[in-house]
């Protein structure tokens, strides 16, 4: 049986800054908390657009509006194929209420991504996207 999962990522922009969040990945690595963007799994029957707005609100308390899809990605882990869709989402709010899954947050300018995000694949995708 084929196994797929779909992840949506919300790159949230407010004015000229972008929201990055720090989340726990794995305590077997040197830096178990890492910076990235809000993301999560689509629920069965849910549209990707509705999912990204829901995940952002559940994770941060922010109400957002989708601007556009920025890029897609995919990878294989074991017998599961993951497909990802990254959205640029806009918010007029900057006050955050983090869910328990997130450790910290920052509003940063676009040229600061490399200071926080270590995943070169994400950085390469963002460099090609028109933020």
N, C-alpha and C positions, 0 to 999 in steps of 0.2 A: 504494500500500500504506500502511495506517495504521501509525504508529509510536507506541508507548506505552512508557513506562518507569515503574516504581513505586519510590519511595524511602520508606524507613522512617526515622523519627527517634526516638531514645531520649532522653527527658528523665529523667536518672538522679537519684534522690533517695536520700540517705543521712542518716538522722536528720532534721535540719531544713535541710539544705543540698542544693544542686543542682550537678551537674557541668556546667561549660562548658568547651569546648575551643577552642583557637586553631588555625586551619588556613589554609593558603595557598589563595587564590582566584585571583588573577590579578596578575602583576607589571606589568601595564599600568595599574593603578590606584594611587592615592596610598598606600593602606593595603592591601598585598597579603595580609597576615595579618588574619583577622577572627575574632571570637569567635562561637560558636554551640553547638549541641548535636551529639552524635554522630549521624551519619546515613550512609546508604549505600543502594546498589541491592539489590533482591531478586534472587537468582539464579533462573534458570529452574527452575520446578517447586517452589520453596521457598515455604513459607507466610510471610505477613508476620510472624506471631508469632515463628517460628523465626529469621527473618532479623534482626529487631531485637536479639534476644538474642545471636546470632552476631556481628553487627556491633559491638555494645558490647564483647563479650569480645575480639574481634580488635583493636579500636582502643585499648582501655584495660586489658585484663587483668581487668576486673571481671566477676564472676558476678552476674547480675541475675535478677529475677523480674518479670514483667509485672503491673502493678496494673490498668491499663485504657488504652483508647484515649482520648486527650484531644481531638484535632481532626484534620481532614483538610484538604488544600489541593490545588490544581492550578494549572498554568500551561502555556502554549504557548511553545516556543522553536524557531523555525524550523518544521520539519515534524514535530517531536516533541512529543507531549502527555505531560506528567509529572503523575503522581498521587502525593500524599504522605500518609502516615499517621503521626501523632505519638503515641507511647506514653509513659505515665508508667511508669518501671521503678524498682524498689526494689533497693537493695544494702546489705548490712551491712558492706561493705568500703569503705575510703577510700584504700587504697594503689593508685596508678595506675602502669601500665607502658604508656607511649604507643607506638603504632605509628609508623612512619616518616612517615606522612601527616599526623600531628598535630605541632604545634610546642610547645604548652604547655597547661596545664589549671589550673583553679581550682575550688574548692568555694565556692559563694556562696549567700547567702540570697535568697529570692524577690524581695525588694524591691531587690536589686542588679542584676537583669537589665539594666535600662536603662543602667547604667554601662558595660556591655560589649557588648551586642547592639544593632547599629545598624539591623537590618532591622525596620522598623515593622510589617510584616505579621506577622512572628513574634511581636513584642511584643503586637500586638492579639489574635492567636489565644490567646496565653498568658493575657492579661487575662480572656478569656472562659472559659478552662478552670478547672476547680476543682482547683487544686494543693493 
